[in-house]
Amino acid sequence: MQTVPKTQMGSEIDWLLSQPEPVRDRIIQSLPPSEYRALEDELYRWERFARPDQREPPGDWFLWIMQCGRGWGKTRTAAETVRARIDAGLCKTVNVAAPTWLDVMDTMVMGSAEAPGLMGVWPAHRKPSLRLSKDDP
């Protein structure tokens, strides 16, 4: 088995991702659960992938308008911003608004592989539960 160089986690991730898929898969499958979760957390860290213009604006702001074209990453950026605020303990409940219920569910909550919504930006071991109404358990 190959070993990961003893460097920062980000460098280890970069090294791992640079390996051929069979090597990468073998290493990942050999990890103990706690290391697998740490790897998953690192792979889901938005700061690794976000462009500078997709990062949350500095300061105490109330409204962030992302007025940009199709494919810019608005859905992912919004979902990652909500995740960051939940993970930081700044909020527990999220309200989402869109033109239709289907827009809320398909785009903003579920998303897609190319544009993950709220349910797609957490690693599996930290994924929140989805409550559609206050009566859901």
N, C-alpha and C positions, 0 to 999 in steps of 0.2 A: 504494500500500500504506500502511496505517496504521502508525504507530510506537507502541511501548509507552513510556509516560512513564518517565523515568529516576528511579525510586524503588527502594525495597527490593523484593526478589523477591516477597514476600508481597503487596505492594500491586499489583505487576504481574500476579500471578496473579488477584487479585480483579478488577482492571480487565479482564483477558482474559475471565474467566468472565462478566462483566457484558455482554459484546458479543453481538450477535445471532449465532446459530450459523453462518451463512455467513461472516461476518467472522472469527469465531473460527477456523473451519476453514481459511480462507485464510491467516491469520497462522501457524497451527501448521504447515501444509504448507510454508510458505516458510522455516522455521527450518533452519539448518545442523544436522547430526547432534549436535554437542556441545551446542548450545542446546536442542535437542529433548530430549536426555537430562536436562539440568538442569531443564527444565520438568516432565518426567515424574517426576523425583525429588521436586520440590516438590509436585506433585499427589498423590503417594503419602505425603507426610509426615503421619503420624498426629496430630501435635500440632495440625494445622490443623482437625481434625474431632472429635477426642476430647472428650467431656464431662469436667469435672474428676473425676467419680467413676470414669471409665474410665482414668485415668492411673495408672501404676505407683505403688504406695505408697512413701513415702520410707523410707530406712533399709536396714539389712541384714536382709532377711526371707528366710525359707525357703519359706513357704507363703502364698499369697494366695487366699482363698476369696471367690469372687464368688457370693454366695447371693442371687439375684435372679430375676425372672420372665422369661418368654418375650419375646424382642424387645429385651432390655436391651442386648445387644451383647457377650455373653460370648465367643462364638467369635471375633469380630473383635478384641476386647480381648486375648484370650489370644494370638492369632496375631501381633498387633502387638507385644506384649511380647516374644515369642520373637524376632521380627525385630529389635527394638531391641537385644536381648542379642547376637544373632549379628553385627549390624552394628557393635556396639561391641567385638567380639572377645572377649566374655565366654564364648562357647561356639561350638562348631563342629558338634556332633552333637546332634540333638534326638530324644528318645524320647517317643512319644505313647501314652497309654493311654485306652481307652474300653470300654464294655461289650462291643462286638463289633468285628470287623475292618471291617465295613461302616460302622459309626459313625466309626471312625478315618478311613477314606478319604473317605467322603461328606461328613462334617461338619467334621472337624478339619483334614484335609489339603486337600481340594479346595474345600469350602465352596460358597457360591452367590453370586450377584450382590449379594444383600441382606446376606449374612453370609459374607464371604470367609474361607476357611481359610488355612492356612500358604502355599499356593501362590498365593494371590490378593492378598497384601499387599506384594509387591515389584514395582517397575516391570519391564517386559519385559526390559530390558537388564541387570537385576541378579537376575533370578529364579534361585533355586537349583535344583539338580538333585534329582530325587526318586529315592532308592535304597530299594527295598522290602526288600532284604536285604543282608547284608555281601558277598554274591557278585555283586551288580549292579555294573557298571562305573562 
